[in-house]
């Protein structure tokens, strides 16, 4: 990995992309430390110390600590992710959006426009909830979080939070277009990584004062290393389907006649199912926490606590569902079979056309389930273990899954850029001379 990064900085264009991405990270982290007007940040931080193992604590991880610091980026990118989920589900259910998906670039532009509009609506609802929550929150000492609550505070905060979300969305799109990697995923990853130093320091202090045993600290490190190794192995796992291309004679040249394979990843959806599942679960739980005041809301909050069995069952089910759903979006067996048939390719022992599509679909369905189940277990089990060990990494499984998944995807993109430029350099060294008659 270090060698890849060192080679990347030797290429001016790729180096500029990496530096641009790092600059956008700096802007994002800066906004995460600018508090909303009228917020008592010390009182809010004290309140969140007691809410670490709740849905609020989980939401705060995904927004890079912006909620616990009362920052202008307090909503993070989660409203945009929620809007993307809704639009993708509509794309599978509504003929209008199905038609847009088939219209190419123009259709994608309209879908992106609708996603942005929906993001504003979701962000407005969540911003109102955040304002009501902040006005009712108090530090353990009884000190209020909002200095001067009222209509002016709500209006200013709602506008600021919505603008912050749209700005983060714009940063993510800039990273995707002008930087390296998927901007939205990288923003979520950098928000999670930003909490790691504080968690490491907290763990060290807990061991030092005796609040956590050295054995528990060692087990915590072993669990995290095991998660990283397992995620890398599963993410890189593939089922290689053999493909044979028949020989074709075009003019005086013979094309094809070679054997290759169709790589089908065990985890074709990447970390998208984890992010989508978290967005679905944190939205109702967070809204319920913001408007807490009745018994049934309190009961709902208990059920949607990350350490509750019902929460974990629903979480695992959503991960498996979104794994199949997103895999179906990115891998269409019919398109794969048609492209193979178009270029004279076939799977030995399987007839081209519908039989090939059914065969590929059957393989994808079989390999997706163990991959999705693995991710569900890794997202849930380590969190429970670390919670029992009294570690500050309460949501270690989910956090590490996202960080490792995004890092691997980004490194693959960097390696692809390196490979492409190495080929360019090789071709530039040669000179094609015409024959002299």
QUIPERA-V850518 format. One line per field, one symbol per residue. ss: DSSP state (~ for helix, > for strand, _ for the rest). phi: phi as a letter, one per 30 degrees, with the letter a starting at -180 (. if undefined). psi: psi as a letter, one per 40 degrees, with the letter a starting at -180 (. if undefined). A space follows every 10 residues. Layout:
ss: ???
phi: ???
psi: ???
This chain:
ss: _~~~~~~~__ _~~~~~~~~~ ~~~~~~~~~~ ~___>___>_ ~~~~~~~~~_ ____~~~~~~ ~~________ >______~~~ ~~~~~~~~~~ ~~~_~~~~~~ ~___~~~~~~ ~~~~~~~~~~ ~~~~~~~~~~ ~~~~~~_>__ ___>_>____ ~~~~~~~~~~ ~~~~~~~~~~ ~~~~~~~~__ __~~~~~~~~ ~~~~~~~~~~ ~~~~~~~~~_ ___~~~~~~~ ~~~~~~~~~~ ~~~~~~_>>> >>>>>__>>> __>>>___>> >>>>>_____ _~~~~~~~~~ ~~~~~~~~~~ ____~~~~~~ ~~~_____~~ ~~~~~~~~~~ ~~~~~~~~~~ __~~~~~~~~ ~~__>>____ ___~~~~~~~ ~~~~~~~~~~ ~~~~~~~~~~ ~~~~~~~~__ _____~~~~~ ~~~~~~~~~~ ~~~~~~~~~~ ~~~~~~~~~_ _______
phi: .ddddddddd cedddddddd dddddddddd ddccdddicd dddddddddc cdccdddddd ddciidddci ddcddicded dddddddddd dccceddddd dccidddddd dddddddddd dddddddddd dddddcdbde djdddcdbdl dddddddddd dddddddddd dddddddccb jdeddddddd ddddddeddd ddddddddcj dbdeddddde dddddddedd dddddddbcc cdbccddbcb icccciibcb bcdcddbddi ceeddddddd dddddddddd cdlbdddddd dddcdecddd eddddddddd dddddddddd bceddddddd ddcicaceib ddjddddddd dddddddddd dddddddddc dddddddddi ddddceeddd eddddddddd dddddddddd dddddddddd bccddcd
psi: ddddddddee hddddddddd dddddddddd deehiihehg dddddddede fdfidddddd deefedddef iefdeaeddd dddddddddd dedhdddddd deebdddddd dddddddddd dddddddddd dddddeiiid eehidhdgia dddddddddd dddddddddd dddddddeah ahdddddddd ddddeddddd ddddddddee ehiddddddd dddddddddd dddddehihh hhhhhihhhh beihiafiha ihhhidgdea eddddddddd dddddddddd fieidddddd dddfheeidd dddddddddd dddddddddd hhdddddddd ddefiihheh iibddddddd ddddddeddd dddddddddd ddddddddef iegdfddddd dddddddddd dddddddddd dddddddddi hhhiih.
